Amino acid sequence: MLLQAILNGIVTGLLYSLVALGFGLIYASVKVFDIACGALYVASAYCLLLWTAVVGKLFAVGGRCSLLLSSILAVATILLASTLIFKGVYRPLLERRATRVTLFVSSLGLYIVIVNAISLAYGSQPRLLNTGSDPAIEIATMLVTRTQFVQVIASITLILLTFLLLKGTSLGRNIRALSDHPVLLSIQGVSPTRVGIVVYGGASVLISCSSILKAIDIGFDPHIGLPAFLAGAVAAIVAGTGAYRGTVIWGVFLGVMQSAAIYLLSARWQDAVSLGVLMVVLLVRREGHLAHSFAPGIPVDE
């Protein structure tokens, strides 16, 4: 049973890593501690629910094809919404050289508004997309479901694609430059604001995919965003600004630790594990991990 808990933790940790990568990209590049990532996480699951109903009525597809098409449309919807959020909320604040506290409070306000709007529209009861049995294969003493297999493959693929984009493309170099030397990026003729929009949109895609993969497996409700955001933010902060490999490792580690806590204690302790890891790391290494994250924000085009 402990091996099963570890396996479940690795799967959950990979999904946390997607959230952590998304949050870390925003945190490092746009310099916003964006709690609204949790709202995008919640909205992704409900967009999937909405598009599943629409696709079922408009197109003669069902089963996996309907779910795949609905997932693609849900991710596209969140990408559009994130672009509107950045242009409508964060860009005007950055143009006014808003303080970190102002940006933080704005993201918190976005989270509250979006989550409460979803609760008002759909209610607070849990939703299930997969009501049937999930086929599983036995490996040693562990059971791996088909959904878990898809989660692992999809998560690893998205993580590798993110690394390839950051390391092997001009866009990735611009993203790293936005994090390290935004003024030099502007001097070179590259718009920091446009790069920031791309970063925010790409981060929202990672967060949306994590939410959808999780929602297909165990369902969702309007309160799933904050625990997922907490785990992702802790992984990104503990790893350090711009340390994306470390972010993935810490995300998996948190997933395993939470699963072990559920196995040994109860589900009530899983969020305490994330906070406990953060507290221990900050006590041991109070400087270094967070120092660089307080660099100046991106310059905004006039």
N, C-alpha and C positions, 0 to 999 in steps of 0.2 A: 504493500500500500504506500510506503514511503517513496518507492521508485515511481509509482504512479503520480504521486503528489509533485515530485520533482519534474516529471515530464509535463504535467499540466502547468507547472510554474514556468518552464522554458517557453511553452507556447504563449502563455500570458505575457511573459517578459518580452518576447519578440514584438507583440502588439504594443506594449508599453514603449518599446524602442522607437516605433514609428511616431508615437506622440512626442517622445523626447526629442527626436530629430527635428520634428516640426517646430516645437517650442524653442529648441536650441538655435535653429536657423533664425527665427524671429528675434530671439534674445541677443544673439551675437551680431546680427546685421542691422536690424531696425532699432535695436536698443529699447525694446518695450517688453516689460514683464507682462505678457499677454494672457490674462485669465480668460479672455474671450475664446481662447483655444478650447476650453472646456465646453463653451456654448456651441462651437462648431462641431465638437464631438457629439453632443446631444442632437443637434440639428441634422447631422449626417444620418443617424439611425432613423429619424422621422421622415427625412427625405426618401430614404429607401422604402419605408412603409407607404408613403404617398405614391411613389413611382411604381411600386409593385401593384397597387390597385389600378393605376392608370394604364400600365402596360397590359394587365390582365383584361381590361375592358376594350382597349383600342387595337391590340395586336393578337393574332391567333397563335400565341406562343404560351408555353407553360413550363412549369418545373424549373430546371437549371437554366434554360435559355431566358426565361422571364426574369429570374433572379439576377443573372449576369447583366442583362440589359438594364434592369432597374438599378443595379449597383453603379453602372457606368453613368447613367443619368443623374443619380444622386451625387456622385463625385463631381460631375460637371456643374450641378446646381450649387454645391458648396464652393467650388472654385469661383463661380460668378459672384456669390454672396461675399466671399472673402475679399474679392477685388473691390466691390462696392464699399465694404467696411473700411478698407485701407484708404480709398479715395475720399470717402465721406466723413470719416472720423479721424484717422491717424494723420493723414496728410495735412489737413488744416491745422491740427495741433502742432505738428512738426514745423510747419511754416511759421507759426507764432513762437517757435522755440519753447514749447511747453516743457515744464519740469518733469522729472521722472515720476513724481507723485501724481501729477495731473494725468499723465499717460496711464499710470497704474489704475487710478480711480476710474478713468474712462473705460478701460478694459473691463473692470469690475462691473461698471454700469451696463456695458454691453452684455456681459454674461447674465446679469439679473433680468434684463429686459427680454433677451432671447429665450432663456429657459422658462420664464414665467409665461411668455406668449405661447410657447409650445404646450405648457401645462394647461393653459386656458383653452387651447384648441383641441387637444387630444386627451386631457385628463391625466391623472397621475398614476393610473393603474399600469402594471407591467404589460408589455406586448411581446408576443412570440411570433416569429416568422416561420420557424420550422417546428411544426407540431408532431411530425412523424418520428420514427426511430432513425437514428443515425448509424449507418453501418460502421463496423469497427474491425480492425485486425489486431491479433494478439502478438506482441513482441516480448519474448521472455515472459515476465509476469505483468506486463503493462498492456493496456488497451489504447490504441490510437484510432480515433474516429476519423471518418472521411473529412469532416469539417476541420478538425485539427490539422490534418495533412495539408489541406488547402491553406489554412492560416499560416503554417510554417513556410510553405513554398512561396506564397504571395508576399509575406513579410520579408523573407530573405531576398527575394527578387527586388522589391522596392528599396531595401537598404542598399543593395549592391548598385542599383541604378542611381541612387542618390550619391553614393561615393564616386561613381564614374563621372557623374555630372560635375561634382565639385572639383575633382582632380584632373579631369581630362578634357574640359571644354573651356572656351573663352568665357562663357556665362559663369562657370564655376570660379574662374579666376576673378571675375568681377564681383562675385558674391564674397569671396574671401577678402578682396580689396575693400569692399564696403564695410566689412567687419574691422579690418586693421587700419586702413588709411582712406577714409571716405573723402577727405579733401583732395588727396592725390588722384583719386578716381574721377572726381569732378574736373580736375585740371586736365586730365587726359581726354576729356570730351565725352565721357560716359555719364549719363544721367543717373545719379544715385537714387532719385525717386523712382525711376522706372525699374531699376534693379530691385529696390525695396518692394515694389508691387509684385514682381516676379517671385521674390523670396516668400512673401506672404501668401501668394497663391499656391506656390509649390508646397509650402508647409501645410496649408489647409488640405491639400490632396493627401499627404501622408496621414494627417489626423483623421480625415474622412475615411480612408481605407481601413485604418485601425478600428474605427467605430463600426463600420459595416461588417468587417470580419467577425468582430465580437458579437454584434447584434444577431447575425445569422446563427450563431452558435447557442447563445444563452438568453437571447431576448434583451429588452431594454426598457427604460423608463426615463422620465425627465431628470432624474438625479444621478445618472451615470457619469456625467461630465466631470464633476469635481474630483472623484477618486482617480479617474484616469489622468486628469491634468496634474494632480498632485504627484502621482508616480512618475509621469513624464518630466515634470519640472524638477523633481528631486534628482532624477537620473542625469538631466542636463546640467544642473548646477554642480552636483558632486563631481561629474566628469571634468568640468571646466569649460569655459567659453571657447567654442570652436573645436573642442576635442570630440569629434563626432564618433570615432571608433570607441572611445571610452564611454560615450553616451549610450551606445548600443549595448556594451558590456554591462554597464550599470543598470540599464533597463531590464536585461535578462536576469541579472542578479536580484533585483527587486521583485521580479515576478516569482522567482524560485523562493525567496524569503517569505513572500506573502503566502504562497501555496503551502510552505512548510508550517507557517503560523496557523493557517486554517486547519491543517491536518493535526497539529499537536494541540492547538487551543480551540479557537473558533473563528468564524468569519469576521467577527467584530474587531479582531486584532490586525487585519491586513493593512488598514490605513495607518495604524500606529507604527507598523514596521517601516513604512516610507519615512515618516517623521523621525523615527528613531535613528535610521541610517543617516539622515541629513544632520541631525543634532550631533551624532558621534563624529562625523567627518568635519563639521565646522568647529567642534571643540579641539580636535586633533590638529587640523590644518586651517587655522582661522584666516590665513592670508594666502593668496595665490589663486585659489579657485574662483573667488568672486572679485578680486581686485580689478581684473581687466574688463569685467562686465560693466563697470561704471565709466567707460570711455564716453566721449561726447557722442551724441546722436548724429544721424546722417544729415548732411546739409541738403536743404530742399531747394529745387530750382526756383528761381524768381519768375 
